[in-house]
Amino acid sequence: MGLLIDSTVFIHAERQRQTPAELVTELMDHWGDAELGISVMSAGELFHGCWRADTPSRRASREEFVETLLGAIPVVPVTLEVARVFGELDARLSAQGRRIPTSDLLIASTALTRSDSVVTGNQRHFDRVPGLTVHVLA
């Protein structure tokens, strides 16, 4: 069991001018010797943020942060098993009128498949997923 870190945590760290190493240290200090991971979906969200930068220098700074981060925390792929969990959860949540964005559902499905908890700054979506343990990094 580990911690799957949502992109909101990384975005917050970058905005606070925290280095990836400082963030990893903070996470380890808070949760102990947990195995950290980042969903490939969260990696995509971070790259999206790089391309949304308002200046070339800001983009370069964000890209450096993201690449350093991805070198420090393993990226977890979307597998067929994750897709199965995703399909079931999406159908159940849709039937209940409680659907969440596809990206968050893929992250949650990845965490459930690995028996991980999710660490996020956006608890609202993840709390809708049954059986998922959610931690908010304040």
N, C-alpha and C positions, 0 to 999 in steps of 0.2 A: 504494500500500500504506500502511495506517495502523494505528492501534491502536483496537480496540473494547474499551472499559473495562467490566468486569463490575461489577455492583452491590456486590459484596463490597469492592471498592476504595473506593467512595464511603461505604459504611457504616463502614468502618474510619476513614476521614478524619473523618467527622462525629463519631464516638465520641472521636477524639483532639482534637476541637475545632479541626480544621484548616478553614480557609475554602475554598470552591470555588476561589478564585483561587490560594491557596497550593498546593492539590492540582494544579491545571493547571500551575503553575510547576514543581512537583516532577516531574511527568510529562515535561514538556518538557526539564528539566535532565537527566533520566535517559535519555530516548530521542531527544533532539534535536528537530528540527523535524518530527516526525511528525504526520500528520493524526489528530486524536482524534475518536472517536465513541462514542455510547452506543446500544445497541439499545433499541427501544421496549419490549422485554420487560424489560430492566433498569430502565427508567423505571417500568414497572408495579410491579416489585418494590420500588422506592424509595417509591412512593406507598402500597403495602401497609404498609411500615414506618411511614409517617406515621400511618396509621389504627390501628396497633397500639400507639401511644404510650400510656403509662399515665396521663398528665395532659393537659389541654388546652394548657397552656403548652409541654409537651414536643412535642406534635403541631405546634403553631405554629412552634416552633423547627426541627423537622425539615422542615416544609413550606417554610419560608424557605430552608433549605439546599438542598433539592431544586430548588425553582424557580430559585434563583440558579445552581445547577449546570447545569440544563437550558437556561438562557440563555447559558451559556458554552461548552457542548459540544453539537454537533449530534446530534439524535436520528435514528437510522437506522430506517426503517420495515421491517416484514415485507412483502416483495413476493412475487409469484408465483414468481419465481426462487428466493427463499429457501425458500418452501414446497416446491418441487421437491427442493432439496438436503436439507431437513428430512425429507421422506418417505423418501428413499433411505437417509439415515443412520440414521433410526429403525428402518427395516426391517432393515438390516444389523447394527446393534448389538443389536437384539432377537434376531435369529437366532443371534448369538454369545453370548447371555446377558450382554451388557455394556451394557444400556440405561441411559441417564442421564435425569435429570428433564427434562421437556418444556421448561421455561424455559431451562435450560442448553443444550439441543440447539438451540433457536431462536437463542440468542445465537451458538453455534458456527456454525450454518448461515449466519447473517448475515455473520459474519466470513469464512467460506470464500467466499461469494458475492462479497464485496468484495476478496478477497485481503488481508484484515487479519489481524493477530495479535490474540489476546485477552490482556488484562492482568487478572489475577484474584488473589484471595486464597484461592481454592479450586481448586487445580490438579487434584485427584483426578478430578473429572468430565470436565473438558476434555481431559485426557490420553488419554481413551479415543477421541477423535475423530481418525480418520486424516487426515493432511494439514494439521492445524491446528497453528499455532505458538502456544505458550502461554508467557507470561511471568508470573512471580509477583512482585508488588510487595511487598517486605518492609518 
